[in-house]
Amino acid sequence: MWCSYPQLNFRSTLGVKGSRITTLLPLISSVLTHSKLNKIFDSHWGAKPSVGVGNKKGIMKKIFYFDVETTGLDCIKNDIIQLAGIIEIDGEIKEEIEFKCQPTSYENISQEALNVHGFNLDTIKGFPDHKECYDYLLTIFDKYINKYDKQDKFIPAGYNVNFDVGFLFEYFKKHGNPYCGAYLDYHKLDPMPVLLMLDLKGTLKLKGFKLTEVCDQLGIKLDKAHDALSDIRSTRELCKKILEYLK
């Protein structure tokens, strides 16, 4: 997932996704102070915390860092074939999850997508059934979230996370469940726009905004690019690194 600067064409790992906002750059640069940048980042990182299951007295911040690999760019036509996530509560990792699954349909698999993540059709056909993996994910979510409590939700986090959130919502719908929003808050934690702001202010001098490029420049280990678990572990470390620049 990356964007090119200064044109700022936001892209996923598989292709172009987003809009050009070049005309806004002078305005952003002129009005953005370090304190305002902190407030912007805090609006994501410090989003209203969730009330923990079985913890009516205390307030807990629940974050679900996650990344998906897919059969294409269209969350309706294409499918998740790998999902990895890190469940963090009050800054402590509670659980890591990862699964690979068959798509709900084999009709719209993009060869470009296969080239990016390296899975071929024979490999994908050997993955567990998608319904089995959906049931597993739902069990994990129910373990940490009371879906009937509107204030008890994960803050979804990831690199260009709107892409992943869109696929996850559709993944639920494809299994007859339109209520993914019962588990995920509408606030999102995404380091990409914060990196852009830090670059605009001169705090960072980034040569590129792909996850691989950013991690390389900031000294963050990324074992295997386009593997969901490796990507999301590095993304979490990237979020922690950004916090250091905002102190």
N, C-alpha and C positions, 0 to 999 in steps of 0.2 A: 504494500500500500504506500503510494507515494504521490508527491506533487512536485511539479517543476516550478522553479522560482526564477524570474519574477512573474511569469505568466500565471502561475498558481493554478494550473490545471490539476485538480485533485483526482487521483487515480487509485484504483484498487491494484492488487497484485496482478490482475489479469487485463486491465484496460482502463480507458478514461472514464472517470466518474466524478462529476462535480461541475462547477461553474467558474468562469474567469472573473476575478474581482480586482484586476489591476488598477482600475480607476480609483479604488478606495485606499490604495496604499499610502499616498501622501497624507490623507486625512488621518489614517490610523497612526502613522508614524509621528504626526505632529501633536496628537492629543494623548498618546499612550505614554504615561509615566510609569516608573517602576511600581509605585504604590497601586496604580490602577491595574497594572498587570497582576499584582498579587490578588487584588479583589476579584478579577476575572477568573483566575485559577481557583481561588477559594470557592467561587460560586459552583464549581464542579466538584473539587475535592471535599469541600465542606458542605455539600448538599445536605439537606435535612436528614439526619440519621434515622435509621430504622429502629423500631422497638423490637428487641429480640424475642424469639419464641420462648415463652415461659419465663420472661424476664420483664415483668410489668413495672418494676421499680427503676431499672436501669435503662439507659439508652445506648444502643450499639450501632456503630457504623459498619454496614455490611457492603462489601464490594465484590462483584463477580468479574474478575478479569477473564476475558475469553477471546478466542480466535477460532475462525472456521476456515476450512478449505472446502471448495465447492466445485461443481461441475460447470460453472460459468458465472456470468455477472448478474443475471436476472434472477432475483430471489423468488419469483413466481414460477418461471420456467425451469430454473435450475435448482440443484439440491445441495445440501450439506453432505459431505462424505467423511469429514473429520472435524471434530470439535474438541478443544482442550480448554480447560478453565482452572482458575485458582480462586478459591473462596477465602476471602480475608475478612475477619471480624475484629474490629478495634485494632487494626494494624498487625494482627497475628494470622498467619496462614493456618486455616483449619483443615483444608483438604485440597488436593489436586485431582482433577478428573481428566480423562481423555478417552475418546472412543473413535473408531472408524466404522462407518456404516455404508450399506448400499443406498443408492439414491431411491427416491420414491418412483422415479421414472428414468428409463434409459434413452428416452427419445431426444433429449436436448443436451447431450454432453458435448461440451466444447473441446476440440483438440488442443486449443491454446491453453485451456485450463489444465488439461492433462500434462502438457509440456511444463507448466509452471511448478506444479506440486509433485510431478514425477510418478503419479499413480497411473497404471494402464488399466484397460478394461478388464483383463483377466484378473488382475489383483483386486479391483473393486468388486467384482462378482464373488470374490471369496470373503468379503467383509460380512459381519453380522447383519441381519435384517434390520432395516431402519426402524421398524416398530419396536423391536427389542431395545434398541439404543434410546429411542424416545422415552420408553418406560423407565429406563435406568436414569436418564436425566431428570425426569419428573420426580423420581424417588429422592434424588439428591436435593432438588429444589425444596421439596416438602420437608426435608430434614432440617433445613435452616430458615425457611420462610413460612409464616402463617398466611396463606393466600387469601384468607378472609379478613385480614387486617390491612386496611389501605395504607397504613404507615409502615408496614413491615415489608420492605422490598430491598432487593439488591440494587446498588448503583452499578450499572453496566460499564465496564472499562475495557479499553483496547485501543489499538492504533488504527485510526480511521474507523472508529467503532460503529458508526452508523451503518456501514456495510454489513458487519457481523450481526448487529441488532435486527436489521431488516430480514436477514436470512433466518434468524432464530424465531422471529415472530411467524414467518411463513412456515417454518418447520412445525411449529405447534399447530397451525391451521391445517396443514396437510395431514395431521393426525387427529383431526376433528376437535381441536381445542383452540378456540379463538382468544384465550385468556392468558397469554404469555405476560401481559401487562400486570397480572396479579402477582408476578414474581419480580419484575424489573421496574425500577423507578424511571420516570421520564428524564431525570437528570442523567447526564452521561459524562464519564471521565475519559478524555482523549488528549494525549500529549501532543498530537500533531499541531493543532492551532496555537498551542502555547509555545512550541518550538518556533513557529513562524513569527510570533510576536517578539520572542527573545532575539531572533535573527534580525528583525526590523529595527530593534533598538540598539543593535550592535553588541548585546551581551554575549551572543554566540555568533560565530561566523561559519555557517553550515554550507557545505558544498552541494548538498542534496538532501532530499527529505524522504527517501525510501528508508524503511526501517533498518535495512542492512547498512545504509550509508550513515544514518544517524548514530547507530550503535557503534560503528567503527570509529567515528570521529569523537565520540564521548567515552570511548574505552569500555563499552558494555559488551559482555560476551554474548554472542549469538551462535549457538552450536550448528544449527541447521535451518537456514532460511526456508520459509514456506512449509515448515512443519509446524502444525498448530501449537503443540506444546512448547517447542523451542521458542517460537515467536512470542507467545504470551508471557513466558518467564522473562524474556528480555524486555518486553513492554513494561512489565511491573517494575523492573530495575530502572528503566528509563524514567518512569514517573517519580521514583524516589530521587533520581539524579536531578530532575527538574526542580524538585523542592529545594535542593541545595542552592540553586541559582536565584530562588525567590526569597531567601532569608534576608 
